């Protein structure tokens, strides 16, 4: 399983775009990149998943460069309710085991 | 909407007690997971199951066992609870392997 490295914490003001970068230097050819969000006292919630280039949904965008050794989760115009821990995971299609790192604690400031 | 429920949100047990944590999912998923989450350590996989009566060890299975008698239900068992098992326990289910996992709300277990 590829190991991931993300910043421990980030602060942002309301209304700003937030970019959280994850490093995964030993990503395998069949690995996907997945991001989860976790609020206090709740289980993690799936945000977005991608393999290469760019993926966008109603919540976030995921940017993956050609070498796939890193990825960036982009949250547009964050609000206070986006304060949470964000986890980057790498794993192959067909994989049962996901490795959650320590995540990035995002604090949105009014 | 997928729903994963856990039997208790908060639980207090004494050292040496046998503890059962139950998880139920309503999406007919074949795959179910038990994690524990501790400050500074993130989520760590204890056990997972890919079918009824099938189980596989995760990263930290010591001190735990599991049971999957029905597809929708996955139980985590602490045979003899110890204080170092005080933690948040999270259950998850998954349809297609490698894709989205759906988590329950968690059980905060305190062993005194």
gemmi code that builds the backbone of each chain (N, CA, C; Angstrom):
import gemmi

chains = {
    "A": [
        ("UNK", (0.843, -1.184, 0.000), (0.000, 0.000, 0.000), (0.885, 1.242, 0.000)),
        ("UNK", (0.564, 2.160, -0.908), (1.363, 3.370, -1.008), (1.133, 4.256, 0.209)),
        ("UNK", (2.229, 4.833, 0.696), (2.137, 5.718, 1.849), (1.846, 7.130, 1.368)),
        ("UNK", (1.085, 7.872, 2.156), (0.755, 9.247, 1.793), (1.271, 10.211, 2.842)),
        ("UNK", (1.597, 11.410, 2.403), (2.044, 12.474, 3.295), (1.239, 13.717, 3.012)),
        ("UNK", (0.643, 14.292, 4.064), (-0.152, 15.495, 3.929), (0.213, 16.441, 5.066)),
        ("UNK", (-0.081, 17.743, 4.898), (0.164, 18.668, 6.012), (-0.720, 18.300, 7.197)),
        ("UNK", (-0.218, 18.527, 8.385), (-0.983, 18.180, 9.585), (-2.172, 19.092, 9.771)),
        ("UNK", (-1.987, 20.365, 9.465), (-3.085, 21.315, 9.656), (-2.983, 22.465, 8.667)),
        ("UNK", (-4.131, 23.113, 8.446), (-4.211, 24.298, 7.597), (-5.300, 25.205, 8.141)),
        ("UNK", (-5.097, 26.499, 7.979), (-6.122, 27.478, 8.333), (-6.538, 28.233, 7.079)),
        ("UNK", (-7.801, 28.607, 7.000), (-8.277, 29.390, 5.867), (-9.420, 30.277, 6.325)),
        ("UNK", (-9.583, 31.415, 5.652), (-10.717, 32.276, 5.929), (-11.909, 31.837, 5.099)),
        ("UNK", (-13.065, 32.133, 5.621), (-14.292, 31.831, 4.882), (-14.256, 32.464, 3.504)),
        ("UNK", (-14.790, 31.765, 2.515), (-14.878, 32.307, 1.165), (-13.657, 32.064, 0.301)),
        ("UNK", (-12.575, 31.618, 0.907), (-11.359, 31.358, 0.130), (-11.387, 29.965, -0.462)),
        ("UNK", (-10.576, 29.775, -1.507), (-10.362, 28.440, -2.051), (-9.236, 27.782, -1.250)),
        ("UNK", (-9.424, 26.531, -0.906), (-8.413, 25.810, -0.131), (-7.882, 24.653, -0.970)),
        ("UNK", (-6.574, 24.534, -1.000), (-5.929, 23.432, -1.705), (-5.109, 22.611, -0.715)),
        ("UNK", (-5.403, 21.345, -0.620), (-4.657, 20.447, 0.268), (-3.910, 19.451, -0.619)),
        ("UNK", (-2.602, 19.425, -0.469), (-1.782, 18.557, -1.306), (-1.367, 17.305, -0.559)),
        ("UNK", (-1.373, 16.207, -1.269), (-0.986, 14.917, -0.713), (0.141, 14.343, -1.571)),
        ("UNK", (1.168, 13.857, -0.920), (2.289, 13.250, -1.629), (2.191, 11.736, -1.531)),
        ("UNK", (2.358, 11.057, -2.664), (2.320, 9.576, -2.684), (3.318, 9.094, -3.723)),
        ("UNK", (4.585, 9.150, -3.354), (5.673, 8.908, -4.308), (5.698, 7.489, -4.867)),
        ("UNK", (5.236, 6.505, -4.081), (5.321, 5.118, -4.558), (3.967, 4.572, -4.986)),
        ("UNK", (3.181, 5.431, -5.568), (1.870, 5.002, -6.054), (2.044, 3.968, -7.170)),
        ("UNK", (1.209, 2.941, -7.141), (1.282, 1.882, -8.141), (0.389, 2.200, -9.339)),
        ("UNK", (0.655, 1.510, -10.422), (-0.047, 1.780, -11.677), (-1.568, 1.664, -11.535)),
        ("UNK", (-2.028, 0.704, -10.765), (-3.474, 0.501, -10.664), (-4.102, 1.184, -9.449)),
        ("UNK", (-3.360, 2.036, -8.779), (-3.879, 2.727, -7.597), (-4.759, 3.914, -7.976)),
        ("UNK", (-5.844, 4.082, -7.246), (-6.660, 5.276, -7.309), (-6.335, 6.167, -6.114)),
        ("UNK", (-6.705, 7.426, -6.209), (-6.510, 8.387, -5.131), (-7.896, 8.813, -4.647)),
        ("UNK", (-8.102, 8.698, -3.343), (-9.411, 8.963, -2.767), (-9.267, 9.908, -1.579)),
        ("UNK", (-10.216, 10.804, -1.456), (-10.224, 11.736, -0.321), (-11.500, 11.552, 0.497)),
        ("UNK", (-11.316, 11.578, 1.822), (-12.421, 11.504, 2.759), (-12.398, 12.739, 3.661)),
        ("UNK", (-13.566, 13.055, 4.198), (-13.740, 14.183, 5.123), (-14.311, 13.635, 6.420)),
        ("UNK", (-13.797, 14.110, 7.547), (-14.331, 13.652, 8.829), (-14.582, 14.826, 9.755)),
        ("UNK", (-15.843, 14.932, 10.202), (-16.212, 15.921, 11.211), (-16.042, 15.297, 12.596)),
        ("UNK", (-15.882, 16.120, 13.614), (-15.743, 15.580, 14.978), (-16.911, 14.689, 15.356)),
        ("UNK", (-16.599, 13.590, 15.995), (-17.602, 12.631, 16.478), (-18.432, 11.994, 15.374)),
        ("UNK", (-17.891, 11.953, 14.162), (-18.560, 11.259, 13.058), (-17.552, 10.381, 12.331)),
        ("UNK", (-18.078, 9.429, 11.563), (-17.201, 8.643, 10.718), (-16.797, 9.419, 9.472)),
        ("UNK", (-15.696, 9.022, 8.821), (-15.280, 9.698, 7.583), (-16.344, 9.561, 6.499)),
        ("UNK", (-16.328, 10.542, 5.595), (-17.279, 10.549, 4.486), (-16.521, 10.729, 3.193)),
        ("UNK", (-16.824, 9.906, 2.201), (-16.178, 9.975, 0.889), (-16.441, 11.335, 0.250)),
        ("UNK", (-15.370, 11.945, -0.303), (-15.538, 13.205, -1.022), (-15.370, 12.999, -2.518)),
        ("UNK", (-14.234, 12.416, -2.917), (-13.914, 12.363, -4.341), (-12.844, 11.312, -4.582)),
        ("UNK", (-12.841, 10.779, -5.794), (-11.835, 9.781, -6.172), (-11.406, 10.026, -7.609)),
        ("UNK", (-10.113, 9.790, -7.884), (-9.641, 9.963, -9.250), (-8.434, 9.103, -9.537)),
        ("UNK", (-8.135, 8.995, -10.841), (-6.965, 8.230, -11.267), (-5.900, 9.139, -11.890)),
        ("UNK", (-6.330, 10.031, -12.758), (-5.385, 10.973, -13.361), (-6.114, 12.246, -13.794)),
        ("UNK", (-5.361, 13.245, -14.122), (-5.805, 14.585, -14.559), (-6.719, 15.236, -13.527)),
        ("UNK", (-7.957, 15.528, -13.905), (-8.815, 16.301, -13.011), (-10.188, 15.659, -12.893)),
        ("UNK", (-10.688, 15.639, -11.678), (-12.033, 15.160, -11.414), (-12.758, 16.235, -10.623)),
        ("UNK", (-13.992, 16.489, -10.961), (-14.771, 17.508, -10.241), (-16.144, 16.956, -9.925)),
        ("UNK", (-16.607, 17.232, -8.709), (-18.000, 16.935, -8.370), (-18.595, 18.150, -7.679)),
        ("UNK", (-19.743, 18.007, -7.095), (-20.435, 19.160, -6.522), (-19.756, 19.674, -5.258)),
        ("UNK", (-18.830, 18.904, -4.709), (-18.197, 19.279, -3.447), (-16.779, 19.806, -3.652)),
        ("UNK", (-16.019, 19.156, -4.527), (-14.589, 19.451, -4.620), (-14.056, 19.103, -6.003)),
        ("UNK", (-12.798, 19.480, -6.211), (-12.050, 19.068, -7.393), (-10.784, 18.356, -6.942)),
        ("UNK", (-10.355, 17.433, -7.770), (-9.146, 16.678, -7.478), (-8.217, 16.808, -8.687)),
        ("UNK", (-7.019, 17.320, -8.434), (-6.029, 17.508, -9.491), (-4.897, 16.510, -9.315)),
        ("UNK", (-4.596, 15.782, -10.382), (-3.547, 14.761, -10.336), (-2.609, 14.997, -11.508)),
        ("UNK", (-1.331, 15.300, -11.235), (-0.383, 15.546, -12.338), (-0.060, 14.247, -13.058)),
        ("UNK", (0.622, 14.403, -14.179), (0.893, 13.250, -15.033), (1.694, 12.148, -14.318)),
        ("UNK", (2.639, 12.533, -13.457), (3.438, 11.492, -12.799), (2.705, 10.830, -11.629)),
        ("UNK", (1.583, 11.388, -11.234), (0.700, 10.846, -10.180), (1.379, 10.707, -8.828)),
        ("UNK", (2.480, 11.347, -8.607), (3.180, 11.228, -7.324), (2.619, 12.173, -6.268)),
        ("UNK", (1.672, 12.997, -6.652), (0.997, 13.851, -5.698), (-0.414, 14.114, -6.216)),
        ("UNK", (-1.238, 14.668, -5.353), (-2.571, 15.080, -5.778), (-2.991, 16.256, -4.907)),
        ("UNK", (-3.927, 17.037, -5.427), (-4.392, 18.212, -4.699), (-5.902, 18.228, -4.640)),
        ("UNK", (-6.420, 18.282, -3.427), (-7.859, 18.442, -3.218), (-8.148, 19.926, -3.153)),
        ("UNK", (-9.076, 20.388, -3.949), (-9.423, 21.804, -3.978), (-10.870, 21.981, -3.517)),
        ("UNK", (-11.048, 22.803, -2.496), (-12.378, 23.114, -1.971), (-12.675, 24.573, -2.298)),
        ("UNK", (-13.662, 24.839, -3.143), (-13.934, 26.219, -3.541), (-14.721, 26.977, -2.477)),
        ("UNK", (-14.323, 28.182, -2.184), (-15.088, 29.069, -1.302), (-15.550, 28.358, -0.023)),
        ("UNK", (-14.612, 28.040, 0.826), (-14.943, 27.268, 2.024), (-15.805, 28.094, 2.984)),
        ("UNK", (-16.588, 27.361, 3.772), (-17.391, 27.967, 4.829), (-16.995, 27.316, 6.159)),
        ("UNK", (-17.545, 27.842, 7.237), (-17.211, 27.309, 8.562), (-17.518, 25.812, 8.650)),
        ("UNK", (-18.535, 25.384, 7.930), (-18.942, 23.974, 7.984), (-17.953, 23.041, 7.286)),
        ("UNK", (-16.968, 23.593, 6.619), (-15.932, 22.762, 5.998), (-14.795, 22.453, 6.967)),
        ("UNK", (-14.860, 22.999, 8.163), (-13.872, 22.668, 9.192), (-13.973, 21.183, 9.504)),
        ("UNK", (-12.880, 20.450, 9.248), (-12.900, 18.992, 9.361), (-11.476, 18.478, 9.159)),
        ("UNK", (-11.332, 17.169, 9.289), (-10.071, 16.520, 8.940), (-10.249, 15.865, 7.574)),
        ("UNK", (-9.274, 16.055, 6.705), (-9.333, 15.529, 5.347), (-8.227, 14.493, 5.165)),
        ("UNK", (-8.639, 13.318, 4.691), (-7.711, 12.210, 4.525), (-7.511, 11.904, 3.038)),
        ("UNK", (-6.261, 11.688, 2.688), (-5.888, 11.255, 1.342), (-5.513, 9.776, 1.415)),
        ("UNK", (-6.092, 8.971, 0.545), (-5.803, 7.544, 0.526), (-5.413, 7.111, -0.870)),
        ("UNK", (-4.562, 6.114, -0.939), (-4.151, 5.548, -2.217), (-4.353, 4.040, -2.153)),
        ("UNK", (-5.020, 3.502, -3.152), (-5.243, 2.064, -3.170), (-5.772, 1.627, -4.512)),
        ("UNK", (-5.589, 0.344, -4.807), (-5.985, -0.148, -6.111), (-7.446, -0.538, -6.184)),
        ("UNK", (-7.967, -0.454, -7.374), (-9.303, -0.997, -7.613), (-9.253, -2.473, -7.259)),
        ("UNK", (-10.224, -2.923, -6.526), (-10.198, -4.304, -6.081), (-9.535, -4.477, -4.736)),
        ("UNK", (-9.000, -3.397, -4.169), (-8.318, -3.492, -2.883), (-9.311, -3.399, -1.733)),
        ("UNK", (-9.143, -4.259, -0.755), (-9.985, -4.199, 0.430), (-9.420, -3.275, 1.486)),
        ("UNK", (-8.126, -3.130, 1.500), (-7.501, -2.403, 2.593), (-7.189, -0.976, 2.188)),
        ("UNK", (-7.727, -0.050, 2.942), (-7.404, 1.351, 2.765), (-6.544, 1.788, 3.935)),
        ("UNK", (-5.523, 2.554, 3.664), (-4.667, 3.063, 4.731), (-4.963, 4.529, 4.925)),
        ("UNK", (-5.552, 4.832, 6.084), (-5.806, 6.225, 6.444), (-4.584, 6.760, 7.178)),
        ("UNK", (-4.026, 7.839, 6.683), (-2.947, 8.501, 7.400), (-3.517, 9.346, 8.520)),
        ("UNK", (-2.753, 10.337, 8.932), (-3.203, 11.180, 10.043), (-4.106, 12.315, 9.564)),
        ("UNK", (-4.148, 12.537, 8.284), (-5.049, 13.536, 7.743), (-4.576, 14.961, 7.941)),
        ("UNK", (-5.312, 15.885, 7.327), (-5.059, 17.319, 7.451), (-6.243, 17.964, 8.145)),
        ("UNK", (-5.972, 18.620, 9.258), (-7.040, 19.303, 9.982), (-7.196, 20.700, 9.411)),
        ("UNK", (-8.319, 20.925, 8.750), (-8.612, 22.237, 8.162), (-9.491, 23.032, 9.121)),
        ("UNK", (-9.030, 24.217, 9.463), (-9.820, 25.120, 10.296), (-10.203, 26.324, 9.451)),
        ("UNK", (-11.509, 26.566, 9.330), (-11.997, 27.721, 8.578), (-12.350, 28.810, 9.578)),
        ("UNK", (-11.774, 29.983, 9.335), (-11.906, 31.108, 10.269), (-12.889, 32.128, 9.696)),
        ("UNK", (-13.798, 32.643, 10.541), (-14.767, 33.621, 10.018), (-14.103, 34.945, 9.659)),
    ],
    "B": [
        ("UNK", (-30.088, 6.285, 0.357), (-28.870, 6.568, 1.101), (-28.404, 5.328, 1.862)),
        ("UNK", (-27.098, 5.067, 1.778), (-26.534, 3.969, 2.550), (-26.585, 4.325, 4.022)),
        ("UNK", (-26.969, 3.355, 4.818), (-26.971, 3.616, 6.239), (-26.172, 2.526, 6.954)),
        ("UNK", (-25.206, 2.967, 7.763), (-24.432, 2.072, 8.606), (-24.682, 2.498, 10.040)),
        ("UNK", (-25.212, 1.588, 10.823), (-25.517, 1.926, 12.206), (-24.661, 1.080, 13.143)),
        ("UNK", (-24.343, 1.675, 14.275), (-23.581, 0.972, 15.300), (-24.403, 0.941, 16.575)),
        ("UNK", (-24.234, -0.127, 17.340), (-25.152, -0.419, 18.440), (-25.141, 0.646, 19.531)),
        ("UNK", (-24.008, 1.268, 19.775), (-23.933, 2.271, 20.836), (-23.062, 3.435, 20.387)),
        ("UNK", (-23.343, 4.641, 20.834), (-22.460, 5.771, 20.580), (-21.387, 5.863, 21.660)),
        ("UNK", (-21.780, 5.527, 22.894), (-20.854, 5.569, 24.022), (-21.019, 4.296, 24.835)),
        ("UNK", (-19.866, 3.783, 25.312), (-19.886, 2.542, 26.088), (-18.776, 2.608, 27.123)),
        ("UNK", (-19.112, 2.226, 28.361), (-18.103, 2.173, 29.424), (-18.084, 0.757, 29.963)),
        ("UNK", (-16.919, 0.142, 29.952), (-16.767, -1.225, 30.429), (-15.584, -1.315, 31.392)),
        ("UNK", (-15.594, -2.380, 32.166), (-14.502, -2.595, 33.115), (-13.451, -3.524, 32.509)),
        ("UNK", (-12.251, -3.390, 32.963), (-11.157, -4.266, 32.540), (-11.541, -5.718, 32.748)),
        ("UNK", (-11.290, -6.533, 31.733), (-11.587, -7.959, 31.823), (-12.958, -8.357, 31.315)),
        ("UNK", (-13.843, -7.408, 31.107), (-15.177, -7.717, 30.586), (-15.108, -8.099, 29.109)),
        ("UNK", (-16.085, -8.876, 28.687), (-16.232, -9.198, 27.271), (-17.136, -8.138, 26.656)),
        ("UNK", (-16.702, -7.587, 25.545), (-17.422, -6.466, 24.934), (-17.810, -6.818, 23.500)),
        ("UNK", (-19.054, -6.530, 23.173), (-19.548, -6.740, 21.811), (-19.925, -5.383, 21.212)),
        ("UNK", (-19.362, -5.107, 20.046), (-19.768, -3.924, 19.290), (-20.408, -4.422, 18.002)),
        ("UNK", (-21.617, -3.932, 17.735), (-22.333, -4.426, 16.561), (-22.495, -3.337, 15.519)),
        ("UNK", (-22.487, -3.783, 14.275), (-22.616, -2.877, 13.146), (-23.587, -3.498, 12.145)),
        ("UNK", (-24.507, -2.681, 11.640), (-25.473, -3.146, 10.656), (-25.496, -2.187, 9.474)),
        ("UNK", (-25.489, -2.750, 8.264), (-25.601, -1.918, 7.056), (-26.794, -2.383, 6.235)),
        ("UNK", (-27.373, -1.416, 5.504), (-28.613, -1.723, 4.802), (-28.473, -1.698, 3.282)),
        ("UNK", (-27.231, -1.765, 2.789), (-27.029, -1.651, 1.339), (-26.660, -2.958, 0.679)),
        ("UNK", (-26.783, -4.067, 1.399), (-26.456, -5.366, 0.818), (-24.991, -5.453, 0.374)),
        ("UNK", (-24.120, -4.700, 1.048), (-22.693, -4.731, 0.727), (-22.060, -6.026, 1.222)),
        ("UNK", (-21.147, -6.542, 0.437), (-20.456, -7.765, 0.848), (-19.306, -7.485, 1.816)),
        ("UNK", (-18.745, -6.300, 1.736), (-17.525, -5.988, 2.476), (-17.799, -5.094, 3.675)),
        ("UNK", (-17.288, -5.495, 4.835), (-17.462, -4.692, 6.035), (-16.149, -4.638, 6.806)),
        ("UNK", (-15.976, -3.552, 7.563), (-14.691, -3.239, 8.183), (-14.884, -2.743, 9.610)),
        ("UNK", (-13.890, -3.013, 10.440), (-13.797, -2.389, 11.751), (-12.456, -1.678, 11.876)),
        ("UNK", (-12.529, -0.388, 12.276), (-11.352, 0.443, 12.513), (-11.390, 0.938, 13.953)),
        ("UNK", (-10.215, 1.307, 14.446), (-10.183, 2.127, 15.648), (-9.435, 3.419, 15.328)),
        ("UNK", (-9.862, 4.472, 16.020), (-9.266, 5.775, 15.765), (-8.785, 6.374, 17.070)),
        ("UNK", (-7.520, 6.724, 17.103), (-6.911, 7.303, 18.283), (-6.215, 8.607, 17.913)),
        ("UNK", (-6.234, 9.578, 18.817), (-5.596, 10.871, 18.526), (-4.147, 10.696, 18.082)),
        ("UNK", (-3.797, 11.341, 16.992), (-2.424, 11.290, 16.504), (-2.072, 10.056, 15.708)),
        ("UNK", (-2.978, 9.067, 15.673), (-2.672, 7.811, 14.970), (-3.571, 7.583, 13.766)),
        ("UNK", (-4.581, 8.398, 13.601), (-5.488, 8.221, 12.475), (-6.353, 6.980, 12.648)),
        ("UNK", (-6.882, 6.473, 11.553), (-7.700, 5.258, 11.576), (-6.816, 4.047, 11.287)),
        ("UNK", (-7.019, 3.005, 12.060), (-6.253, 1.775, 11.841), (-7.242, 0.619, 11.697)),
        ("UNK", (-6.990, -0.223, 10.694), (-7.889, -1.320, 10.382), (-7.652, -2.485, 11.328)),
        ("UNK", (-8.729, -2.978, 11.948), (-8.638, -4.095, 12.886), (-8.910, -5.420, 12.143)),
        ("UNK", (-10.072, -5.517, 11.548), (-10.483, -6.687, 10.775), (-11.396, -6.230, 9.636)),
        ("UNK", (-11.476, -7.051, 8.607), (-12.507, -6.841, 7.609), (-13.082, -8.180, 7.174)),
        ("UNK", (-14.233, -8.103, 6.536), (-14.919, -9.303, 6.082), (-15.423, -9.059, 4.667)),
        ("UNK", (-15.169, -9.997, 3.762), (-15.593, -9.843, 2.379), (-16.782, -10.739, 2.027)),
        ("UNK", (-17.267, -11.490, 3.003), (-18.442, -12.332, 2.768), (-18.890, -12.890, 4.118)),
        ("UNK", (-20.083, -13.436, 4.148), (-20.578, -14.045, 5.379), (-19.603, -15.136, 5.830)),
        ("UNK", (-19.319, -15.125, 7.121), (-18.422, -16.091, 7.764), (-16.958, -15.969, 7.320)),
        ("UNK", (-16.630, -15.000, 6.485), (-15.247, -14.799, 6.053), (-14.680, -13.573, 6.742)),
        ("UNK", (-13.422, -13.659, 7.153), (-12.798, -12.531, 7.822), (-11.306, -12.519, 7.498)),
        ("UNK", (-10.748, -11.336, 7.569), (-9.321, -11.167, 7.350), (-8.777, -10.196, 8.388)),
        ("UNK", (-7.575, -10.449, 8.862), (-6.938, -9.539, 9.821), (-6.497, -8.263, 9.107)),
        ("UNK", (-6.647, -7.170, 9.846), (-6.125, -5.905, 9.360), (-4.754, -5.637, 9.956)),
        ("UNK", (-4.503, -4.395, 10.273), (-3.183, -4.010, 10.772), (-2.990, -4.266, 12.264)),
        ("UNK", (-4.098, -4.246, 13.031), (-3.979, -4.371, 14.490), (-5.037, -5.318, 15.047)),
        ("UNK", (-5.012, -6.609, 14.706), (-6.053, -7.532, 15.148), (-5.891, -8.059, 16.575)),
        ("UNK", (-4.720, -7.853, 17.169), (-4.450, -8.458, 18.479), (-5.427, -7.942, 19.528)),
        ("UNK", (-6.013, -8.879, 20.261), (-6.954, -8.519, 21.321), (-8.397, -8.409, 20.855)),
        ("UNK", (-8.614, -8.634, 19.555), (-9.959, -8.524, 18.979), (-10.321, -9.789, 18.198)),
        ("UNK", (-11.611, -10.039, 18.084), (-12.117, -11.028, 17.151), (-13.370, -10.458, 16.513)),
        ("UNK", (-13.841, -11.105, 15.450), (-15.033, -10.619, 14.745), (-15.939, -11.780, 14.408)),
        ("UNK", (-17.176, -11.413, 14.083), (-18.161, -12.408, 13.689), (-19.034, -11.832, 12.583)),
        ("UNK", (-19.251, -12.628, 11.523), (-20.149, -12.203, 10.451), (-21.035, -13.396, 10.083)),
        ("UNK", (-22.159, -13.484, 10.770), (-23.102, -14.578, 10.554), (-24.147, -14.220, 9.507)),
        ("UNK", (-24.431, -12.944, 9.358), (-25.373, -12.470, 8.351), (-24.703, -11.355, 7.545)),
        ("UNK", (-25.139, -11.214, 6.323), (-24.494, -10.267, 5.416), (-24.532, -8.842, 5.949)),
        ("UNK", (-25.627, -8.465, 6.582), (-25.777, -7.082, 6.987), (-25.142, -6.759, 8.335)),
        ("UNK", (-24.639, -7.735, 9.036), (-24.202, -7.512, 10.412), (-22.765, -7.984, 10.612)),
        ("UNK", (-21.963, -7.119, 11.246), (-20.546, -7.429, 11.498), (-20.240, -7.017, 12.928)),
        ("UNK", (-19.827, -7.960, 13.734), (-19.605, -7.699, 15.155), (-18.124, -7.725, 15.495)),
        ("UNK", (-17.736, -6.823, 16.343), (-16.369, -6.780, 16.879), (-16.430, -7.204, 18.334)),
        ("UNK", (-15.535, -8.117, 18.711), (-15.565, -8.676, 20.060), (-14.221, -8.427, 20.738)),
        ("UNK", (-14.307, -7.883, 21.938), (-13.124, -7.758, 22.787), (-13.284, -8.824, 23.859)),
        ("UNK", (-12.502, -9.886, 23.780), (-12.691, -11.033, 24.666), (-12.467, -10.664, 26.130)),
        ("UNK", (-11.485, -9.831, 26.374), (-11.178, -9.388, 27.735), (-10.658, -7.965, 27.626)),
        ("UNK", (-11.563, -7.024, 27.822), (-11.226, -5.625, 27.564), (-10.072, -5.151, 28.445)),
        ("UNK", (-9.220, -4.335, 27.847), (-8.115, -3.736, 28.595), (-8.148, -2.222, 28.385)),
        ("UNK", (-7.488, -1.513, 29.268), (-7.532, -0.046, 29.205), (-6.944, 0.489, 27.909)),
        ("UNK", (-5.991, -0.235, 27.303), (-5.408, 0.252, 26.047), (-6.334, 0.042, 24.853)),
        ("UNK", (-7.512, -0.502, 25.109), (-8.522, -0.616, 24.054), (-9.562, 0.506, 24.141)),
        ("UNK", (-9.342, 1.429, 25.037), (-10.152, 2.643, 25.063), (-9.894, 3.410, 23.785)),
        ("UNK", (-10.969, 3.652, 23.016), (-10.781, 4.246, 21.700), (-12.138, 4.529, 21.073)),
        ("UNK", (-12.089, 5.173, 19.890), (-13.261, 5.313, 19.045), (-13.224, 4.168, 18.042)),
        ("UNK", (-14.336, 3.424, 17.944), (-14.411, 2.309, 17.013), (-15.394, 2.656, 15.895)),
        ("UNK", (-14.905, 2.496, 14.681), (-15.696, 2.845, 13.502), (-15.905, 1.618, 12.631)),
        ("UNK", (-17.167, 1.435, 12.219), (-17.520, 0.362, 11.306), (-17.758, 0.979, 9.926)),
        ("UNK", (-17.454, 0.232, 8.877), (-17.703, 0.707, 7.520), (-18.155, -0.455, 6.647)),
        ("UNK", (-18.879, -0.104, 5.588), (-19.215, -1.113, 4.594), (-18.827, -0.593, 3.218)),
        ("UNK", (-18.656, -1.502, 2.286), (-18.193, -1.134, 0.944), (-18.791, -2.092, -0.069)),
        ("UNK", (-19.210, -1.537, -1.185), (-19.702, -2.368, -2.270), (-18.541, -2.909, -3.067)),
        ("UNK", (-18.191, -2.202, -4.121), (-17.088, -2.631, -4.979), (-15.749, -2.372, -4.278)),
        ("UNK", (-14.895, -3.380, -4.133), (-13.597, -3.171, -3.491), (-12.799, -2.073, -4.176)),
        ("UNK", (-12.195, -1.223, -3.356), (-11.372, -0.139, -3.874), (-12.127, 1.159, -4.034)),
        ("UNK", (-13.416, 1.103, -3.852), (-14.203, 2.313, -4.012), (-14.734, 2.804, -2.672)),
        ("UNK", (-15.832, 3.495, -2.692), (-16.288, 4.232, -1.523), (-16.618, 3.335, -0.351)),
        ("UNK", (-16.097, 3.714, 0.818), (-16.513, 3.078, 2.064), (-17.491, 3.997, 2.777)),
        ("UNK", (-18.524, 3.389, 3.359), (-19.533, 4.130, 4.101), (-19.352, 3.818, 5.583)),
        ("UNK", (-19.199, 4.870, 6.354), (-18.892, 4.700, 7.766), (-20.109, 4.922, 8.654)),
        ("UNK", (-20.113, 4.216, 9.778), (-21.089, 4.474, 10.816), (-20.648, 5.648, 11.670)),
        ("UNK", (-21.459, 6.022, 12.662), (-21.158, 7.194, 13.489), (-20.063, 6.955, 14.522)),
        ("UNK", (-19.725, 5.699, 14.761), (-18.665, 5.402, 15.727), (-19.192, 5.067, 17.114)),
        ("UNK", (-18.429, 4.273, 17.844), (-18.694, 3.966, 19.245), (-17.465, 4.378, 20.051)),
        ("UNK", (-17.696, 5.266, 21.002), (-16.577, 5.660, 21.862), (-16.575, 4.739, 23.068)),
        ("UNK", (-15.604, 3.850, 23.128), (-15.495, 2.869, 24.198), (-14.458, 3.323, 25.217)),
        ("UNK", (-14.868, 3.299, 26.474), (-13.946, 3.587, 27.573), (-13.851, 2.344, 28.447)),
        ("UNK", (-12.630, 1.877, 28.661), (-12.405, 0.723, 29.521), (-11.696, 1.208, 30.783)),
        ("UNK", (-12.342, 0.975, 31.925), (-11.779, 1.493, 33.191), (-11.232, 0.364, 34.055)),
    ],
}
model = gemmi.Model(1)
for chain_id, residues in chains.items():
    chain = gemmi.Chain(chain_id)
    for i, (resn, *xyz) in enumerate(residues, 1):
        res = gemmi.Residue()
        res.name, res.seqid = resn, gemmi.SeqId(i, " ")
        for name, pos in zip(("N", "CA", "C"), xyz):
            atom = gemmi.Atom()
            atom.name, atom.element = name, gemmi.Element(name[0])
            atom.pos, atom.b_iso = gemmi.Position(*pos), 0.0
            res.add_atom(atom)
        chain.add_residue(res)
    model.add_chain(chain)
structure = gemmi.Structure()
structure.add_model(model)
structure.setup_entities()
